[in-house]
């Protein structure tokens, strides 16, 4: 089981900077999903920026979401340690 999402920051080009419950910070590229079903709405950068953390995963107002497992396994580690207090949205 992968760690849960603690923080998320939307970035340009359909990428998410993710902070995980284990302290890792990882970068997820969602662009491969933007032509599929309900994810097409994420092509709108203003809508993409409305991402939030809910219950340990990320979701958008229209119900699009990614599980922590998908985000962890399909993301790349970043060189910067995760600091949830720096400009990122935490769990509501």
PyMOL Python script that loads the backbone (N, CA, C, O; Angstrom):
from pymol import cmd

cmd.read_pdbstr("""\
ATOM      1  N   UNK A   1       0.840  -1.178   0.000  1.00  0.00           N
ATOM      2  CA  UNK A   1       0.000   0.000   0.000  1.00  0.00           C
ATOM      3  C   UNK A   1       0.891   1.249   0.000  1.00  0.00           C
ATOM      4  O   UNK A   1       1.853   1.348   0.762  1.00  0.00           O
ATOM      5  N   UNK A   2       0.548   2.180  -0.861  1.00  0.00           N
ATOM      6  CA  UNK A   2       1.321   3.418  -0.990  1.00  0.00           C
ATOM      7  C   UNK A   2       0.946   4.410   0.101  1.00  0.00           C
ATOM      8  O   UNK A   2      -0.147   4.334   0.663  1.00  0.00           O
ATOM      9  N   UNK A   3       1.851   5.342   0.404  1.00  0.00           N
ATOM     10  CA  UNK A   3       1.502   6.398   1.364  1.00  0.00           C
ATOM     11  C   UNK A   3       0.377   7.269   0.821  1.00  0.00           C
ATOM     12  O   UNK A   3       0.149   7.323  -0.388  1.00  0.00           O
ATOM     13  N   UNK A   4      -0.311   7.936   1.708  1.00  0.00           N
ATOM     14  CA  UNK A   4      -1.435   8.797   1.323  1.00  0.00           C
ATOM     15  C   UNK A   4      -0.922  10.162   0.890  1.00  0.00           C
ATOM     16  O   UNK A   4       0.192  10.562   1.227  1.00  0.00           O
ATOM     17  N   UNK A   5      -1.760  10.869   0.133  1.00  0.00           N
ATOM     18  CA  UNK A   5      -1.430  12.219  -0.305  1.00  0.00           C
ATOM     19  C   UNK A   5      -1.700  13.171   0.857  1.00  0.00           C
ATOM     20  O   UNK A   5      -2.774  13.139   1.457  1.00  0.00           O
ATOM     21  N   UNK A   6      -0.727  14.010   1.166  1.00  0.00           N
ATOM     22  CA  UNK A   6      -0.891  15.015   2.222  1.00  0.00           C
ATOM     23  C   UNK A   6      -1.101  16.403   1.632  1.00  0.00           C
ATOM     24  O   UNK A   6      -1.868  17.202   2.170  1.00  0.00           O
ATOM     25  N   UNK A   7      -0.412  16.691   0.515  1.00  0.00           N
ATOM     26  CA  UNK A   7      -0.496  18.010  -0.111  1.00  0.00           C
ATOM     27  C   UNK A   7      -0.449  17.877  -1.625  1.00  0.00           C
ATOM     28  O   UNK A   7       0.073  16.898  -2.159  1.00  0.00           O
ATOM     29  N   UNK A   8      -0.999  18.871  -2.307  1.00  0.00           N
ATOM     30  CA  UNK A   8      -0.939  18.904  -3.773  1.00  0.00           C
ATOM     31  C   UNK A   8      -0.788  20.347  -4.234  1.00  0.00           C
ATOM     32  O   UNK A   8      -1.384  21.267  -3.674  1.00  0.00           O
ATOM     33  N   UNK A   9       0.024  20.515  -5.265  1.00  0.00           N
ATOM     34  CA  UNK A   9       0.180  21.827  -5.894  1.00  0.00           C
ATOM     35  C   UNK A   9       0.113  21.618  -7.403  1.00  0.00           C
ATOM     36  O   UNK A   9       0.962  20.926  -7.965  1.00  0.00           O
ATOM     37  N   UNK A  10      -0.891  22.209  -8.074  1.00  0.00           N
ATOM     38  CA  UNK A  10      -0.958  22.075  -9.531  1.00  0.00           C
ATOM     39  C   UNK A  10       0.155  22.879 -10.194  1.00  0.00           C
ATOM     40  O   UNK A  10       0.492  23.979  -9.755  1.00  0.00           O
ATOM     41  N   UNK A  11       0.714  22.315 -11.250  1.00  0.00           N
ATOM     42  CA  UNK A  11       1.783  22.955 -12.006  1.00  0.00           C
ATOM     43  C   UNK A  11       1.381  23.041 -13.477  1.00  0.00           C
ATOM     44  O   UNK A  11       0.449  22.355 -13.897  1.00  0.00           O
ATOM     45  N   UNK A  12       2.062  23.866 -14.263  1.00  0.00           N
ATOM     46  CA  UNK A  12       1.765  23.930 -15.701  1.00  0.00           C
ATOM     47  C   UNK A  12       1.954  22.569 -16.372  1.00  0.00           C
ATOM     48  O   UNK A  12       2.631  21.686 -15.847  1.00  0.00           O
ATOM     49  N   UNK A  13       1.338  22.426 -17.546  1.00  0.00           N
ATOM     50  CA  UNK A  13       1.451  21.226 -18.375  1.00  0.00           C
ATOM     51  C   UNK A  13       0.886  19.985 -17.691  1.00  0.00           C
ATOM     52  O   UNK A  13       1.433  18.891 -17.823  1.00  0.00           O
ATOM     53  N   UNK A  14      -0.216  20.164 -16.958  1.00  0.00           N
ATOM     54  CA  UNK A  14      -0.957  19.053 -16.340  1.00  0.00           C
ATOM     55  C   UNK A  14      -0.093  18.207 -15.408  1.00  0.00           C
ATOM     56  O   UNK A  14      -0.167  16.978 -15.419  1.00  0.00           O
ATOM     57  N   UNK A  15       0.712  18.872 -14.617  1.00  0.00           N
ATOM     58  CA  UNK A  15       1.535  18.161 -13.642  1.00  0.00           C
ATOM     59  C   UNK A  15       1.101  18.530 -12.232  1.00  0.00           C
ATOM     60  O   UNK A  15       0.571  19.615 -11.992  1.00  0.00           O
ATOM     61  N   UNK A  16       1.335  17.611 -11.308  1.00  0.00           N
ATOM     62  CA  UNK A  16       1.013  17.831  -9.900  1.00  0.00           C
ATOM     63  C   UNK A  16       2.258  17.602  -9.060  1.00  0.00           C
ATOM     64  O   UNK A  16       2.953  16.599  -9.219  1.00  0.00           O
ATOM     65  N   UNK A  17       2.530  18.534  -8.173  1.00  0.00           N
ATOM     66  CA  UNK A  17       3.575  18.349  -7.174  1.00  0.00           C
ATOM     67  C   UNK A  17       2.879  17.807  -5.935  1.00  0.00           C
ATOM     68  O   UNK A  17       2.020  18.469  -5.352  1.00  0.00           O
ATOM     69  N   UNK A  18       3.258  16.596  -5.539  1.00  0.00           N
ATOM     70  CA  UNK A  18       2.561  15.875  -4.475  1.00  0.00           C
ATOM     71  C   UNK A  18       3.447  15.709  -3.248  1.00  0.00           C
ATOM     72  O   UNK A  18       4.631  15.390  -3.361  1.00  0.00           O
ATOM     73  N   UNK A  19       2.871  15.925  -2.094  1.00  0.00           N
ATOM     74  CA  UNK A  19       3.526  15.611  -0.834  1.00  0.00           C
ATOM     75  C   UNK A  19       2.822  14.403  -0.231  1.00  0.00           C
ATOM     76  O   UNK A  19       1.604  14.414  -0.056  1.00  0.00           O
ATOM     77  N   UNK A  20       3.574  13.378   0.080  1.00  0.00           N
ATOM     78  CA  UNK A  20       3.002  12.141   0.617  1.00  0.00           C
ATOM     79  C   UNK A  20       3.164  12.074   2.133  1.00  0.00           C
ATOM     80  O   UNK A  20       3.988  12.776   2.720  1.00  0.00           O
ATOM     81  N   UNK A  21       2.368  11.224   2.744  1.00  0.00           N
ATOM     82  CA  UNK A  21       2.356  11.100   4.203  1.00  0.00           C
ATOM     83  C   UNK A  21       3.680  10.588   4.766  1.00  0.00           C
ATOM     84  O   UNK A  21       3.939  10.736   5.960  1.00  0.00           O
ATOM     85  N   UNK A  22       4.515   9.990   3.928  1.00  0.00           N
ATOM     86  CA  UNK A  22       5.824   9.515   4.385  1.00  0.00           C
ATOM     87  C   UNK A  22       6.908  10.587   4.243  1.00  0.00           C
ATOM     88  O   UNK A  22       8.084  10.313   4.481  1.00  0.00           O
ATOM     89  N   UNK A  23       6.517  11.808   3.856  1.00  0.00           N
ATOM     90  CA  UNK A  23       7.463  12.908   3.711  1.00  0.00           C
ATOM     91  C   UNK A  23       8.045  13.069   2.319  1.00  0.00           C
ATOM     92  O   UNK A  23       8.720  14.061   2.042  1.00  0.00           O
ATOM     93  N   UNK A  24       7.793  12.107   1.436  1.00  0.00           N
ATOM     94  CA  UNK A  24       8.306  12.214   0.067  1.00  0.00           C
ATOM     95  C   UNK A  24       7.557  13.282  -0.713  1.00  0.00           C
ATOM     96  O   UNK A  24       6.374  13.531  -0.484  1.00  0.00           O
ATOM     97  N   UNK A  25       8.269  13.903  -1.632  1.00  0.00           N
ATOM     98  CA  UNK A  25       7.667  14.830  -2.581  1.00  0.00           C
ATOM     99  C   UNK A  25       7.908  14.248  -3.965  1.00  0.00           C
ATOM    100  O   UNK A  25       9.036  13.895  -4.311  1.00  0.00           O
ATOM    101  N   UNK A  26       6.828  14.149  -4.768  1.00  0.00           N
ATOM    102  CA  UNK A  26       6.927  13.514  -6.074  1.00  0.00           C
ATOM    103  C   UNK A  26       6.182  14.343  -7.111  1.00  0.00           C
ATOM    104  O   UNK A  26       5.292  15.126  -6.779  1.00  0.00           O
ATOM    105  N   UNK A  27       6.563  14.157  -8.375  1.00  0.00           N
ATOM    106  CA  UNK A  27       5.963  14.880  -9.486  1.00  0.00           C
ATOM    107  C   UNK A  27       5.182  13.905 -10.359  1.00  0.00           C
ATOM    108  O   UNK A  27       5.729  12.912 -10.838  1.00  0.00           O
ATOM    109  N   UNK A  28       3.893  14.197 -10.563  1.00  0.00           N
ATOM    110  CA  UNK A  28       3.004  13.352 -11.369  1.00  0.00           C
ATOM    111  C   UNK A  28       2.599  14.109 -12.619  1.00  0.00           C
ATOM    112  O   UNK A  28       2.153  15.253 -12.541  1.00  0.00           O
ATOM    113  N   UNK A  29       2.754  13.474 -13.773  1.00  0.00           N
ATOM    114  CA  UNK A  29       2.350  14.050 -15.053  1.00  0.00           C
ATOM    115  C   UNK A  29       1.018  13.424 -15.455  1.00  0.00           C
ATOM    116  O   UNK A  29       0.957  12.239 -15.785  1.00  0.00           O
ATOM    117  N   UNK A  30      -0.048  14.222 -15.427  1.00  0.00           N
ATOM    118  CA  UNK A  30      -1.392  13.720 -15.735  1.00  0.00           C
ATOM    119  C   UNK A  30      -1.724  13.795 -17.218  1.00  0.00           C
ATOM    120  O   UNK A  30      -2.819  13.397 -17.616  1.00  0.00           O
ATOM    121  N   UNK A  31      -0.813  14.293 -18.049  1.00  0.00           N
ATOM    122  CA  UNK A  31      -1.129  14.538 -19.457  1.00  0.00           C
ATOM    123  C   UNK A  31      -1.579  13.283 -20.211  1.00  0.00           C
ATOM    124  O   UNK A  31      -2.380  13.390 -21.139  1.00  0.00           O
ATOM    125  N   UNK A  32      -1.096  12.124 -19.846  1.00  0.00           N
ATOM    126  CA  UNK A  32      -1.490  10.885 -20.524  1.00  0.00           C
ATOM    127  C   UNK A  32      -2.959  10.533 -20.300  1.00  0.00           C
ATOM    128  O   UNK A  32      -3.513   9.718 -21.038  1.00  0.00           O
ATOM    129  N   UNK A  33      -3.586  11.120 -19.314  1.00  0.00           N
ATOM    130  CA  UNK A  33      -4.976  10.812 -18.972  1.00  0.00           C
ATOM    131  C   UNK A  33      -5.972  11.806 -19.574  1.00  0.00           C
ATOM    132  O   UNK A  33      -7.175  11.552 -19.534  1.00  0.00           O
ATOM    133  N   UNK A  34      -5.512  12.917 -20.123  1.00  0.00           N
ATOM    134  CA  UNK A  34      -6.395  14.018 -20.508  1.00  0.00           C
ATOM    135  C   UNK A  34      -7.293  13.736 -21.704  1.00  0.00           C
ATOM    136  O   UNK A  34      -8.212  14.512 -21.966  1.00  0.00           O
ATOM    137  N   UNK A  35      -7.062  12.666 -22.427  1.00  0.00           N
ATOM    138  CA  UNK A  35      -7.911  12.305 -23.565  1.00  0.00           C
ATOM    139  C   UNK A  35      -8.882  11.185 -23.218  1.00  0.00           C
ATOM    140  O   UNK A  35      -9.523  10.631 -24.111  1.00  0.00           O
ATOM    141  N   UNK A  36      -9.000  10.844 -21.953  1.00  0.00           N
ATOM    142  CA  UNK A  36      -9.798   9.689 -21.531  1.00  0.00           C
ATOM    143  C   UNK A  36     -10.994  10.100 -20.678  1.00  0.00           C
ATOM    144  O   UNK A  36     -10.829  10.701 -19.616  1.00  0.00           O
ATOM    145  N   UNK A  37     -12.194   9.774 -21.144  1.00  0.00           N
ATOM    146  CA  UNK A  37     -13.421   9.913 -20.358  1.00  0.00           C
ATOM    147  C   UNK A  37     -13.563  11.216 -19.607  1.00  0.00           C
ATOM    148  O   UNK A  37     -13.444  12.300 -20.177  1.00  0.00           O
ATOM    149  N   UNK A  38     -13.823  11.090 -18.304  1.00  0.00           N
ATOM    150  CA  UNK A  38     -14.088  12.281 -17.487  1.00  0.00           C
ATOM    151  C   UNK A  38     -12.854  13.150 -17.283  1.00  0.00           C
ATOM    152  O   UNK A  38     -12.968  14.286 -16.822  1.00  0.00           O
ATOM    153  N   UNK A  39     -11.682  12.633 -17.619  1.00  0.00           N
ATOM    154  CA  UNK A  39     -10.458  13.409 -17.430  1.00  0.00           C
ATOM    155  C   UNK A  39     -10.272  14.501 -18.481  1.00  0.00           C
ATOM    156  O   UNK A  39      -9.408  15.361 -18.312  1.00  0.00           O
ATOM    157  N   UNK A  40     -11.062  14.493 -19.568  1.00  0.00           N
ATOM    158  CA  UNK A  40     -10.902  15.515 -20.609  1.00  0.00           C
ATOM    159  C   UNK A  40     -11.113  16.924 -20.057  1.00  0.00           C
ATOM    160  O   UNK A  40     -10.525  17.879 -20.567  1.00  0.00           O
ATOM    161  N   UNK A  41     -11.927  17.065 -19.042  1.00  0.00           N
ATOM    162  CA  UNK A  41     -12.167  18.380 -18.436  1.00  0.00           C
ATOM    163  C   UNK A  41     -10.888  18.958 -17.812  1.00  0.00           C
ATOM    164  O   UNK A  41     -10.769  20.172 -17.650  1.00  0.00           O
ATOM    165  N   UNK A  42      -9.947  18.096 -17.469  1.00  0.00           N
ATOM    166  CA  UNK A  42      -8.697  18.546 -16.856  1.00  0.00           C
ATOM    167  C   UNK A  42      -7.785  19.266 -17.847  1.00  0.00           C
ATOM    168  O   UNK A  42      -6.763  19.826 -17.449  1.00  0.00           O
ATOM    169  N   UNK A  43      -8.143  19.259 -19.137  1.00  0.00           N
ATOM    170  CA  UNK A  43      -7.365  20.002 -20.137  1.00  0.00           C
ATOM    171  C   UNK A  43      -7.441  21.505 -19.901  1.00  0.00           C
ATOM    172  O   UNK A  43      -6.537  22.243 -20.292  1.00  0.00           O
ATOM    173  N   UNK A  44      -8.509  21.956 -19.267  1.00  0.00           N
ATOM    174  CA  UNK A  44      -8.675  23.382 -18.965  1.00  0.00           C
ATOM    175  C   UNK A  44      -7.765  23.718 -17.778  1.00  0.00           C
ATOM    176  O   UNK A  44      -7.996  23.234 -16.670  1.00  0.00           O
ATOM    177  N   UNK A  45      -6.731  24.545 -17.999  1.00  0.00           N
ATOM    178  CA  UNK A  45      -5.787  24.838 -16.909  1.00  0.00           C
ATOM    179  C   UNK A  45      -6.445  25.437 -15.663  1.00  0.00           C
ATOM    180  O   UNK A  45      -6.024  25.146 -14.543  1.00  0.00           O
ATOM    181  N   UNK A  46      -7.468  26.268 -15.848  1.00  0.00           N
ATOM    182  CA  UNK A  46      -8.150  26.846 -14.680  1.00  0.00           C
ATOM    183  C   UNK A  46      -8.855  25.765 -13.868  1.00  0.00           C
ATOM    184  O   UNK A  46      -8.853  25.801 -12.638  1.00  0.00           O
ATOM    185  N   UNK A  47      -9.457  24.807 -14.562  1.00  0.00           N
ATOM    186  CA  UNK A  47     -10.119  23.700 -13.872  1.00  0.00           C
ATOM    187  C   UNK A  47      -9.072  22.785 -13.219  1.00  0.00           C
ATOM    188  O   UNK A  47      -9.242  22.359 -12.076  1.00  0.00           O
ATOM    189  N   UNK A  48      -8.002  22.491 -13.945  1.00  0.00           N
ATOM    190  CA  UNK A  48      -6.940  21.635 -13.407  1.00  0.00           C
ATOM    191  C   UNK A  48      -6.403  22.195 -12.090  1.00  0.00           C
ATOM    192  O   UNK A  48      -6.095  21.448 -11.162  1.00  0.00           O
ATOM    193  N   UNK A  49      -6.298  23.519 -12.025  1.00  0.00           N
ATOM    194  CA  UNK A  49      -5.772  24.181 -10.824  1.00  0.00           C
ATOM    195  C   UNK A  49      -6.691  24.066  -9.611  1.00  0.00           C
ATOM    196  O   UNK A  49      -6.296  24.433  -8.504  1.00  0.00           O
ATOM    197  N   UNK A  50      -7.900  23.569  -9.798  1.00  0.00           N
ATOM    198  CA  UNK A  50      -8.854  23.440  -8.689  1.00  0.00           C
ATOM    199  C   UNK A  50      -8.714  22.110  -7.941  1.00  0.00           C
ATOM    200  O   UNK A  50      -9.579  21.755  -7.140  1.00  0.00           O
ATOM    201  N   UNK A  51      -7.650  21.393  -8.195  1.00  0.00           N
ATOM    202  CA  UNK A  51      -7.391  20.118  -7.524  1.00  0.00           C
ATOM    203  C   UNK A  51      -7.274  20.334  -6.016  1.00  0.00           C
ATOM    204  O   UNK A  51      -6.855  21.396  -5.557  1.00  0.00           O
ATOM    205  N   UNK A  52      -7.650  19.317  -5.265  1.00  0.00           N
ATOM    206  CA  UNK A  52      -7.543  19.374  -3.802  1.00  0.00           C
ATOM    207  C   UNK A  52      -7.322  17.968  -3.253  1.00  0.00           C
ATOM    208  O   UNK A  52      -7.566  16.972  -3.934  1.00  0.00           O
ATOM    209  N   UNK A  53      -6.863  17.911  -2.026  1.00  0.00           N
ATOM    210  CA  UNK A  53      -6.671  16.631  -1.338  1.00  0.00           C
ATOM    211  C   UNK A  53      -7.938  16.324  -0.559  1.00  0.00           C
ATOM    212  O   UNK A  53      -8.430  17.157   0.202  1.00  0.00           O
ATOM    213  N   UNK A  54      -8.462  15.119  -0.755  1.00  0.00           N
ATOM    214  CA  UNK A  54      -9.650  14.658  -0.028  1.00  0.00           C
ATOM    215  C   UNK A  54      -9.404  13.207   0.386  1.00  0.00           C
ATOM    216  O   UNK A  54      -9.239  12.331  -0.464  1.00  0.00           O
ATOM    217  N   UNK A  55      -9.383  12.966   1.666  1.00  0.00           N
ATOM    218  CA  UNK A  55      -9.246  11.594   2.156  1.00  0.00           C
ATOM    219  C   UNK A  55      -7.996  10.865   1.688  1.00  0.00           C
ATOM    220  O   UNK A  55      -8.027   9.649   1.499  1.00  0.00           O
ATOM    221  N   UNK A  56      -6.905  11.581   1.500  1.00  0.00           N
ATOM    222  CA  UNK A  56      -5.658  10.940   1.115  1.00  0.00           C
ATOM    223  C   UNK A  56      -5.455  10.752  -0.373  1.00  0.00           C
ATOM    224  O   UNK A  56      -4.447  10.179  -0.788  1.00  0.00           O
ATOM    225  N   UNK A  57      -6.395  11.224  -1.191  1.00  0.00           N
ATOM    226  CA  UNK A  57      -6.214  11.188  -2.642  1.00  0.00           C
ATOM    227  C   UNK A  57      -6.492  12.581  -3.197  1.00  0.00           C
ATOM    228  O   UNK A  57      -6.917  13.464  -2.452  1.00  0.00           O
ATOM    229  N   UNK A  58      -6.260  12.792  -4.492  1.00  0.00           N
ATOM    230  CA  UNK A  58      -6.557  14.094  -5.087  1.00  0.00           C
ATOM    231  C   UNK A  58      -7.842  13.990  -5.892  1.00  0.00           C
ATOM    232  O   UNK A  58      -8.144  12.949  -6.477  1.00  0.00           O
ATOM    233  N   UNK A  59      -8.600  15.097  -5.913  1.00  0.00           N
ATOM    234  CA  UNK A  59      -9.818  15.117  -6.713  1.00  0.00           C
ATOM    235  C   UNK A  59     -10.127  16.537  -7.157  1.00  0.00           C
ATOM    236  O   UNK A  59      -9.629  17.513  -6.595  1.00  0.00           O
ATOM    237  N   UNK A  60     -10.963  16.621  -8.182  1.00  0.00           N
ATOM    238  CA  UNK A  60     -11.429  17.890  -8.731  1.00  0.00           C
ATOM    239  C   UNK A  60     -12.925  18.011  -8.483  1.00  0.00           C
ATOM    240  O   UNK A  60     -13.577  17.017  -8.162  1.00  0.00           O
ATOM    241  N   UNK A  61     -13.485  19.222  -8.628  1.00  0.00           N
ATOM    242  CA  UNK A  61     -14.904  19.437  -8.321  1.00  0.00           C
ATOM    243  C   UNK A  61     -15.866  18.529  -9.100  1.00  0.00           C
ATOM    244  O   UNK A  61     -16.945  18.208  -8.601  1.00  0.00           O
ATOM    245  N   UNK A  62     -15.492  18.116 -10.302  1.00  0.00           N
ATOM    246  CA  UNK A  62     -16.362  17.260 -11.116  1.00  0.00           C
ATOM    247  C   UNK A  62     -16.274  15.786 -10.773  1.00  0.00           C
ATOM    248  O   UNK A  62     -16.913  14.963 -11.429  1.00  0.00           O
ATOM    249  N   UNK A  63     -15.494  15.433  -9.759  1.00  0.00           N
ATOM    250  CA  UNK A  63     -15.391  14.043  -9.327  1.00  0.00           C
ATOM    251  C   UNK A  63     -14.201  13.287  -9.898  1.00  0.00           C
ATOM    252  O   UNK A  63     -13.982  12.132  -9.533  1.00  0.00           O
ATOM    253  N   UNK A  64     -13.435  13.899 -10.776  1.00  0.00           N
ATOM    254  CA  UNK A  64     -12.239  13.233 -11.279  1.00  0.00           C
ATOM    255  C   UNK A  64     -11.273  13.051 -10.115  1.00  0.00           C
ATOM    256  O   UNK A  64     -11.100  13.944  -9.286  1.00  0.00           O
ATOM    257  N   UNK A  65     -10.651  11.879 -10.068  1.00  0.00           N
ATOM    258  CA  UNK A  65      -9.695  11.646  -8.990  1.00  0.00           C
ATOM    259  C   UNK A  65      -8.646  10.628  -9.397  1.00  0.00           C
ATOM    260  O   UNK A  65      -8.816   9.884 -10.363  1.00  0.00           O
ATOM    261  N   UNK A  66      -7.575  10.613  -8.652  1.00  0.00           N
ATOM    262  CA  UNK A  66      -6.514   9.623  -8.798  1.00  0.00           C
ATOM    263  C   UNK A  66      -6.260   9.038  -7.417  1.00  0.00           C
ATOM    264  O   UNK A  66      -6.233   9.761  -6.421  1.00  0.00           O
ATOM    265  N   UNK A  67      -6.076   7.735  -7.365  1.00  0.00           N
ATOM    266  CA  UNK A  67      -5.804   7.079  -6.089  1.00  0.00           C
ATOM    267  C   UNK A  67      -4.359   7.340  -5.671  1.00  0.00           C
ATOM    268  O   UNK A  67      -3.509   7.635  -6.510  1.00  0.00           O
ATOM    269  N   UNK A  68      -4.086   7.230  -4.374  1.00  0.00           N
ATOM    270  CA  UNK A  68      -2.703   7.388  -3.909  1.00  0.00           C
ATOM    271  C   UNK A  68      -1.754   6.385  -4.572  1.00  0.00           C
ATOM    272  O   UNK A  68      -0.609   6.721  -4.872  1.00  0.00           O
ATOM    273  N   UNK A  69      -2.228   5.153  -4.803  1.00  0.00           N
ATOM    274  CA  UNK A  69      -1.379   4.141  -5.437  1.00  0.00           C
ATOM    275  C   UNK A  69      -0.971   4.568  -6.839  1.00  0.00           C
ATOM    276  O   UNK A  69       0.207   4.499  -7.190  1.00  0.00           O
ATOM    277  N   UNK A  70      -1.935   5.011  -7.644  1.00  0.00           N
ATOM    278  CA  UNK A  70      -1.634   5.475  -9.003  1.00  0.00           C
ATOM    279  C   UNK A  70      -0.650   6.632  -8.965  1.00  0.00           C
ATOM    280  O   UNK A  70       0.337   6.641  -9.700  1.00  0.00           O
ATOM    281  N   UNK A  71      -0.919   7.599  -8.115  1.00  0.00           N
ATOM    282  CA  UNK A  71      -0.060   8.778  -8.040  1.00  0.00           C
ATOM    283  C   UNK A  71       1.355   8.426  -7.593  1.00  0.00           C
ATOM    284  O   UNK A  71       2.324   8.971  -8.122  1.00  0.00           O
ATOM    285  N   UNK A  72       1.482   7.537  -6.641  1.00  0.00           N
ATOM    286  CA  UNK A  72       2.802   7.175  -6.131  1.00  0.00           C
ATOM    287  C   UNK A  72       3.588   6.358  -7.161  1.00  0.00           C
ATOM    288  O   UNK A  72       4.757   6.635  -7.430  1.00  0.00           O
ATOM    289  N   UNK A  73       2.931   5.357  -7.724  1.00  0.00           N
ATOM    290  CA  UNK A  73       3.623   4.451  -8.641  1.00  0.00           C
ATOM    291  C   UNK A  73       3.946   5.094  -9.986  1.00  0.00           C
ATOM    292  O   UNK A  73       4.898   4.683 -10.649  1.00  0.00           O
ATOM    293  N   UNK A  74       3.176   6.090 -10.395  1.00  0.00           N
ATOM    294  CA  UNK A  74       3.379   6.719 -11.707  1.00  0.00           C
ATOM    295  C   UNK A  74       3.976   8.124 -11.602  1.00  0.00           C
ATOM    296  O   UNK A  74       3.876   8.915 -12.540  1.00  0.00           O
ATOM    297  N   UNK A  75       4.583   8.422 -10.484  1.00  0.00           N
ATOM    298  CA  UNK A  75       5.217   9.731 -10.299  1.00  0.00           C
ATOM    299  C   UNK A  75       6.719   9.551 -10.110  1.00  0.00           C
ATOM    300  O   UNK A  75       7.213   8.452  -9.859  1.00  0.00           O
ATOM    301  N   UNK A  76       7.418  10.660 -10.240  1.00  0.00           N
ATOM    302  CA  UNK A  76       8.870  10.657 -10.080  1.00  0.00           C
ATOM    303  C   UNK A  76       9.250  11.433  -8.826  1.00  0.00           C
ATOM    304  O   UNK A  76       8.668  12.481  -8.545  1.00  0.00           O
ATOM    305  N   UNK A  77      10.225  10.924  -8.068  1.00  0.00           N
ATOM    306  CA  UNK A  77      10.668  11.659  -6.882  1.00  0.00           C
ATOM    307  C   UNK A  77      11.311  12.986  -7.285  1.00  0.00           C
ATOM    308  O   UNK A  77      11.933  13.094  -8.341  1.00  0.00           O
ATOM    309  N   UNK A  78      11.152  13.976  -6.439  1.00  0.00           N
ATOM    310  CA  UNK A  78      11.823  15.255  -6.661  1.00  0.00           C
ATOM    311  C   UNK A  78      12.993  15.356  -5.701  1.00  0.00           C
ATOM    312  O   UNK A  78      13.066  14.615  -4.721  1.00  0.00           O
ATOM    313  N   UNK A  79      13.901  16.266  -5.983  1.00  0.00           N
ATOM    314  CA  UNK A  79      15.097  16.404  -5.158  1.00  0.00           C
ATOM    315  C   UNK A  79      14.840  17.179  -3.876  1.00  0.00           C
ATOM    316  O   UNK A  79      15.639  17.120  -2.941  1.00  0.00           O
ATOM    317  N   UNK A  80      13.720  17.910  -3.828  1.00  0.00           N
ATOM    318  CA  UNK A  80      13.422  18.757  -2.680  1.00  0.00           C
ATOM    319  C   UNK A  80      12.591  17.997  -1.662  1.00  0.00           C
ATOM    320  O   UNK A  80      11.581  17.401  -2.039  1.00  0.00           O
ATOM    321  N   UNK A  81      12.968  17.990  -0.391  1.00  0.00           N
ATOM    322  CA  UNK A  81      12.133  17.349   0.620  1.00  0.00           C
ATOM    323  C   UNK A  81      10.781  18.044   0.719  1.00  0.00           C
ATOM    324  O   UNK A  81      10.673  19.248   0.485  1.00  0.00           O
ATOM    325  N   UNK A  82       9.777  17.294   1.059  1.00  0.00           N
ATOM    326  CA  UNK A  82       8.419  17.828   1.153  1.00  0.00           C
ATOM    327  C   UNK A  82       8.280  18.738   2.365  1.00  0.00           C
ATOM    328  O   UNK A  82       8.654  18.371   3.479  1.00  0.00           O
ATOM    329  N   UNK A  83       7.742  19.918   2.135  1.00  0.00           N
ATOM    330  CA  UNK A  83       7.425  20.845   3.214  1.00  0.00           C
ATOM    331  C   UNK A  83       5.974  21.254   3.044  1.00  0.00           C
ATOM    332  O   UNK A  83       5.697  22.218   2.330  1.00  0.00           O
ATOM    333  N   UNK A  84       5.028  20.549   3.682  1.00  0.00           N
ATOM    334  CA  UNK A  84       3.605  20.807   3.483  1.00  0.00           C
ATOM    335  C   UNK A  84       3.183  22.237   3.789  1.00  0.00           C
ATOM    336  O   UNK A  84       2.125  22.667   3.330  1.00  0.00           O
ATOM    337  N   UNK A  85       3.964  22.977   4.538  1.00  0.00           N
ATOM    338  CA  UNK A  85       3.573  24.339   4.904  1.00  0.00           C
ATOM    339  C   UNK A  85       3.874  25.347   3.798  1.00  0.00           C
ATOM    340  O   UNK A  85       3.429  26.492   3.873  1.00  0.00           O
ATOM    341  N   UNK A  86       4.617  24.941   2.777  1.00  0.00           N
ATOM    342  CA  UNK A  86       5.031  25.886   1.737  1.00  0.00           C
ATOM    343  C   UNK A  86       4.106  25.854   0.538  1.00  0.00           C
ATOM    344  O   UNK A  86       4.264  25.011  -0.345  1.00  0.00           O
ATOM    345  N   UNK A  87       3.140  26.765   0.496  1.00  0.00           N
ATOM    346  CA  UNK A  87       2.343  27.025  -0.694  1.00  0.00           C
ATOM    347  C   UNK A  87       1.620  25.824  -1.268  1.00  0.00           C
ATOM    348  O   UNK A  87       1.375  25.791  -2.474  1.00  0.00           O
ATOM    349  N   UNK A  88       1.274  24.852  -0.473  1.00  0.00           N
ATOM    350  CA  UNK A  88       0.568  23.694  -0.979  1.00  0.00           C
ATOM    351  C   UNK A  88      -0.752  23.564  -0.242  1.00  0.00           C
ATOM    352  O   UNK A  88      -0.900  24.022   0.892  1.00  0.00           O
ATOM    353  N   UNK A  89      -1.706  22.932  -0.907  1.00  0.00           N
ATOM    354  CA  UNK A  89      -3.024  22.753  -0.315  1.00  0.00           C
ATOM    355  C   UNK A  89      -3.050  21.429   0.426  1.00  0.00           C
ATOM    356  O   UNK A  89      -2.737  20.385  -0.146  1.00  0.00           O
ATOM    357  N   UNK A  90      -3.419  21.471   1.682  1.00  0.00           N
ATOM    358  CA  UNK A  90      -3.517  20.256   2.475  1.00  0.00           C
ATOM    359  C   UNK A  90      -4.935  19.737   2.516  1.00  0.00           C
ATOM    360  O   UNK A  90      -5.823  20.266   1.848  1.00  0.00           O
ATOM    361  N   UNK A  91      -5.138  18.722   3.286  1.00  0.00           N
ATOM    362  CA  UNK A  91      -6.446  18.106   3.435  1.00  0.00           C
ATOM    363  C   UNK A  91      -7.433  19.094   4.028  1.00  0.00           C
ATOM    364  O   UNK A  91      -7.119  19.823   4.969  1.00  0.00           O
ATOM    365  N   UNK A  92      -8.619  19.105   3.467  1.00  0.00           N
ATOM    366  CA  UNK A  92      -9.670  20.017   3.954  1.00  0.00           C
ATOM    367  C   UNK A  92     -10.281  19.500   5.228  1.00  0.00           C
ATOM    368  O   UNK A  92     -11.179  20.133   5.783  1.00  0.00           O
TER     369      UNK A  92
END
""", "prot")
cmd.dss("prot")
cmd.show_as("cartoon", "prot")
cmd.util.cbc("prot")
cmd.orient("prot")
